[in-house]
């Protein structure tokens, strides 16, 4: 053994049971952060994919530019593809067709700066540049604002988990240090300085991260993939674009970061406590100064062992504060999740006022249902509302003189009132 730090893996094996609770706390913190940020990224990817399917896979459309300007833009800019199409100008009441150059850039990083740079270099106004608002909002690159994403909520959860993890791990490490007073006293006897003891405790805590962080990250990834598969294959609807078997790099990095940061913060106080152990503790095994006992434990309400446990917990005020704070932050984190679940539940189609409990439709949309069926069902006891609609698919129409195909859906009185 070349250094006293070589005792760290030996001490970890000997005191494996004593450090079990600490390692579990690290795993839980890493697991929660990894799963939260992974699901946040999966939701963002699904929203972006949905916007691309609905509005097209392009970023901007340029109108009112010459072919020479278009050729310069295509040649000089980092463009994945470009295509000319005819479209109606939004700022014109007559709705005449204007050739537009639809552009998709290769890189979507810093897309807002890229679009602003194109405007400045080629003297294009906001009227000449049409944004694919749905896609750019999902990418955070739209000039019309930013989408209300889930990342602020995930960041708030990150802070709460970090604080709760610091409290829990610090409390467990304080107990661990108190149980090894003789060990730290022996290190002082053989010449270890206080700074070396502090470094020993911190590196010992980081040594636990070697196994705790991978377990937490893998657990978070597994839960994220299971949730994505459940939403995509069973719930479907607006979750049909959820990615499968996708791994969030940001989720893994945030999970690993919270593990390391939590351990470093939590190990500060126990490391100072271990460094304050005097060499004489190698013999006595007691680093704390004896306190004068002025009164005994109150045994009127509880039994002796319960009263002594309450007294000892109250005497160790720092540990009591850490444990109480960890429980309080855990409850706060639970309430945050509960609020998220209520919000998601409200957004699900099954919770919408429009979502019916039972749907009766004609086979192959052949209009074989009688209109009087609505009134007959409405008279049934226990029926709250009956919505009757008619649907015609693929109707040929002309829009601004151009041939097109639309789907026509009728609204009844209840639907008009609701909308």
C-alpha angles and dihedrals in degrees: 000000000000098000140023086245087072086076090069099082090040091051090046091056094045095046096037094127093048092054095044095096091048092052091048090053090052091048092050093049093049092044094052095047093044093050094044096050092040092054090045091055092045091052090049092050091048092050091049092049091048091052091050092051092049102039104023135263098275136101110210139001121212118212130185097023127130124245090248092056090046091051091050092049093049092047100044104034129075096252126165095197141339133197136181117231136166116243138161117260112244094214095055122087094204092055098221118178119262124189108242129193108222112207135190118188122220096229122047094191112106089003094156092057090046092055092046089050091053090051093051098043095050099032094243122165127216088258091058094050117065115192126214087233099189094052096041092048090054089050093046091238102109121118089213094071139279131293117247096250131184096244096092089054091046090050090052089051089049091057093046093048090047093052094044090048092050091052095047097043093045091051092049092047092050089056090045092052092047090055092052100049093126091051094055089043089056091050089054090049093056092051107272112152125222091255090054091051090051090050090047094054093046094048090045089055091048088050088064089057091065090076102019097056097050091047091049093046094048091048092050092049091049093050091046093052092046091051092048091050091048093050095043100043103031109022095033113158110097089359093061090104096055109130119244125218090005122148121211111220091190090053092052093046093048091047093050091045094053090049095053096039092047093051094047093050094042094048094056098082097038089048091055089047091052091047091055092059108115122225090247088068088075086075104030097034090214120109097173124085113245113258126218110250110219099175138014130243115284108247097174097094102028140024121273097260093048092047092050091049091052091047094050091047091050092049092055091063095168094055090044090053092048094049093045091049092049091051091047093051091046089055090048090051090050090051090050090053091046090054090050091051091050090050093048090046090055091050095050115102091233089065096048121110086234094056110102125213091219132023123201113190135167117252112265091353093282095148093240095144119101115238090224089066089082093060093044092053092045090060092057112108113252096027110126103185137355120203118198119193137167125216133197120183132207099007113178111234141157120241115190088340094308122117114243143158124237140176115234120210125181125218123214125211096273092052092050091051092048094048 
